[in-house]
Amino acid sequence: MTHIRIDLEVKGSTRDFAYHYLKERIIDWDLKPGTKISEKEVAEEISVSRTPVREAFLQLAQEELLIIIPQKGTIVSKVDLDLVEEGRFVREQIEKAIVREVCTTIDDSQLFKLESNLMMQELCLKKGSHNQFFQLDEAFHELLFEVCNKKRTWNHIRKMNSHFDRLRMLRLVKIHDFKVILGQHKDIYQCIVEQKPDQAEVIMEKHMKLVFIESKELKMKNPEYFY
């Protein structure tokens, strides 16, 4: 399932690089729940010292993606549906407000960016590329925050959505419903074009609930991945 997108020239600290590298592998299900990982092996894998990897481990533990057991090691956590729901709820409430604002503030160049994103999503649907589709899904929502000049809000909620993101990725892989997600993105875009904030909010709420509705089915079919 792996498809690492972190560029070795990524800007920021070595700790940030290690953090994003590991987080992406966890969300992409390359590192599955229960997998044991070590600072030494990760450091060697990405050619950095152990200190930034240790710091990245601690940061990921704070997001409850890793479980650090003293004298025993570090393992990838299972998916916690309570954390999924909390992250989903926060995104739903904020993104409903965001999409309302977008309907009245977006300009033509920003509309073009959204439309271009949707075209790329169409291509991913045809190719069946779940990793790229997931990234474009994220980029679509991030663009909405950028329209409202609320990028910091986006960055903040991303930190509490790790378990939600893992479930979303698992859903793409197991259920393959790119078309449903893309259809809702198109509906949101059309509401924005037609400046229909009430309708856009309704669709966004439905969109944010989509993955959680199927969480029980995913847990039933993959019990080893969940608490």
C-alpha distance (Angstrom), angle and dihedral (degrees) to the residues before:
residue distance angle dihedral
M1 . . .
T2 3.75 . .
H3 3.77 122.3 .
I4 3.80 108.8 160.4
R5 3.79 112.7 -156.8
I6 3.80 100.7 172.7
D7 3.81 108.5 119.9
L8 3.80 115.7 -136.5
E9 3.80 86.9 -134.0
V10 3.80 91.8 56.4
K11 3.77 112.2 147.3
G12 3.78 119.6 -115.7
S13 3.77 136.3 48.8
T14 3.79 127.1 -31.4
R15 3.79 87.2 -113.2
D16 3.80 90.1 56.8
F17 3.78 90.2 49.9
A18 3.80 91.8 51.1
Y19 3.80 90.9 45.7
H20 3.81 95.2 51.3
Y21 3.80 92.0 42.1
L22 3.79 92.8 54.7
K23 3.78 95.9 38.9
E24 3.77 91.6 52.9
R25 3.79 92.2 49.8
I26 3.83 89.7 51.1
I27 3.80 94.3 47.8
D28 3.81 91.4 44.7
W29 3.85 88.6 53.2
D30 3.77 91.5 -121.2
L31 3.82 84.3 122.8
K32 3.78 103.1 43.6
P33 3.82 126.7 -158.3
G34 3.79 111.0 -75.6
T35 3.80 94.5 25.2
K36 3.80 111.9 140.8
I37 3.81 115.5 -136.5
S38 3.78 132.3 -178.3
E39 3.78 133.5 -149.7
K40 3.79 90.8 -130.5
E41 3.81 95.2 53.3
V42 3.81 94.2 45.2
A43 3.81 91.8 46.8
E44 3.80 90.6 52.4
E45 3.80 92.0 44.6
I46 3.82 94.2 56.7
S47 3.82 96.5 29.4
V48 3.80 99.4 -118.4
S49 3.80 134.5 119.1
R50 3.80 121.0 -89.7
T51 3.82 95.0 -111.3
P52 3.84 97.3 73.4
V53 3.80 89.8 42.5
R54 3.80 89.8 52.9
E55 3.81 89.4 50.7
A56 3.80 90.3 48.8
F57 3.82 90.0 50.8
L58 3.80 90.1 54.0
Q59 3.81 92.1 48.7
L60 3.80 91.9 49.6
A61 3.79 89.9 47.3
Q62 3.81 88.7 56.0
E63 3.81 87.7 55.4
E64 3.83 87.4 49.2
L65 3.79 93.4 -119.5
L66 3.80 92.8 116.8
I67 3.79 131.3 39.4
I68 3.79 113.5 -149.4
I69 3.80 112.6 -158.4
P70 3.84 112.8 -170.0
Q71 3.82 113.7 -120.2
K72 3.80 90.0 0.8
G73 3.80 108.0 65.3
T74 3.78 143.9 -113.9
I75 3.79 127.4 -64.2
V76 3.79 134.8 -176.3
S77 3.79 109.7 -104.6
K78 3.76 124.8 -121.4
V79 3.80 119.6 -112.0
D80 3.79 111.9 -83.9
L81 3.81 110.4 -150.7
D82 3.80 91.1 -160.7
L83 3.81 89.1 59.7
V84 3.81 89.6 44.4
E85 3.79 90.7 55.4
E86 3.80 93.8 45.5
G87 3.79 92.4 51.1
R88 3.79 92.0 43.9
F89 3.81 92.0 49.5
V90 3.80 92.8 52.2
R91 3.79 92.1 48.5
E92 3.79 92.0 47.4
Q93 3.80 94.3 52.5
I94 3.79 94.8 45.2
E95 3.79 97.2 40.9
K96 3.80 92.7 51.1
A97 3.80 87.9 58.1
I98 3.81 91.2 43.2
V99 3.79 95.3 52.8
R100 3.81 91.0 48.9
E101 3.79 89.6 55.8
V102 3.79 92.7 44.4
C103 3.81 90.3 57.6
T104 3.80 90.5 64.3
T105 3.81 102.8 32.5
I106 3.82 108.8 39.3
D107 3.80 119.3 113.2
D108 3.82 131.3 -152.7
S109 3.80 95.8 -95.5
Q110 3.81 91.0 52.4
L111 3.79 91.0 47.5
F112 3.79 88.0 53.3
K113 3.81 90.6 54.0
L114 3.81 90.9 52.5
E115 3.79 92.0 47.0
S116 3.81 91.3 48.8
N117 3.79 89.6 50.8
L118 3.81 90.9 52.5
M119 3.80 90.7 51.2
M120 3.81 89.6 54.4
Q121 3.80 89.7 48.8
E122 3.81 88.2 54.6
L123 3.80 89.3 54.5
C124 3.80 91.7 50.2
L125 3.79 89.6 50.5
K126 3.81 90.0 54.7
K127 3.81 92.4 46.0
G128 3.81 94.7 42.4
S129 3.80 92.3 -129.7
H130 3.80 106.1 158.3
N131 3.82 96.1 178.0
Q132 3.79 94.9 54.8
F133 3.79 91.1 41.0
F134 3.79 90.3 54.6
Q135 3.81 90.9 51.9
L136 3.80 92.2 48.7
D137 3.80 89.7 48.2
E138 3.80 88.6 55.1
A139 3.80 91.7 45.7
F140 3.82 91.4 51.7
H141 3.79 92.1 56.7
E142 3.80 92.8 41.0
L143 3.81 89.4 56.0
L144 3.80 89.3 57.6
F145 3.80 90.1 56.5
E146 3.80 90.8 47.1
V147 3.80 90.6 54.1
C148 3.81 88.2 57.8
N149 3.81 92.4 44.0
K150 3.80 90.0 -117.7
K151 3.79 102.0 123.6
R152 3.80 91.8 134.1
T153 3.80 89.2 58.0
W154 3.80 89.1 53.0
N155 3.80 92.0 50.2
H156 3.80 90.7 49.4
I157 3.81 96.7 51.5
R158 3.81 90.7 45.6
K159 3.80 88.9 67.6
M160 3.80 93.2 60.6
N161 3.80 95.8 42.5
S162 3.80 100.3 70.5
H163 3.81 95.6 109.8
F164 3.81 90.4 42.7
D165 3.81 89.0 52.6
R166 3.79 92.1 49.9
L167 3.79 90.5 53.9
R168 3.81 91.1 46.9
M169 3.80 91.5 52.6
L170 3.81 92.2 46.3
R171 3.78 88.8 51.0
L172 3.80 92.4 52.9
V173 3.80 90.6 51.4
K174 3.80 97.8 43.4
I175 3.80 103.2 33.6
H176 3.83 101.5 29.0
D177 3.80 95.4 -153.7
F178 3.79 98.6 149.8
K179 3.79 88.3 139.5
V180 3.82 94.3 60.9
I181 3.81 92.9 49.8
L182 3.80 93.0 44.7
G183 3.80 90.3 48.4
Q184 3.79 91.1 55.5
H185 3.81 91.1 47.2
K186 3.80 88.8 53.1
D187 3.80 91.2 49.1
I188 3.81 90.6 50.9
Y189 3.81 90.2 48.8
Q190 3.81 91.8 50.1
C191 3.80 91.4 51.1
I192 3.80 88.8 51.8
V193 3.81 91.7 49.9
E194 3.81 91.0 49.1
Q195 3.83 91.9 42.0
K196 3.79 95.1 -123.3
P197 3.83 104.2 150.9
D198 3.81 96.5 170.8
Q199 3.79 92.8 53.9
A200 3.80 92.0 42.1
E201 3.80 90.2 54.5
V202 3.81 92.2 50.9
I203 3.80 92.1 51.1
M204 3.79 92.2 45.7
E205 3.82 90.5 53.1
K206 3.81 90.3 51.2
H207 3.79 90.0 46.4
M208 3.80 93.4 52.4
K209 3.82 91.6 50.4
L210 3.79 94.9 49.5
V211 3.80 100.2 90.8
F212 3.81 96.5 41.6
I213 3.79 92.1 54.2
E214 3.81 88.3 63.6
S215 3.81 96.5 40.7
K216 3.82 94.1 99.2
E217 3.80 90.9 54.1
L218 3.81 91.1 48.9
K219 3.80 91.3 48.8
M220 3.79 92.4 47.8
K221 3.82 91.6 52.2
N222 3.80 95.2 40.9
P223 3.84 106.5 29.8
E224 3.81 92.9 156.7
Y225 3.81 90.3 67.6
F226 3.82 96.7 55.7
Y227 3.78 139.9 64.0
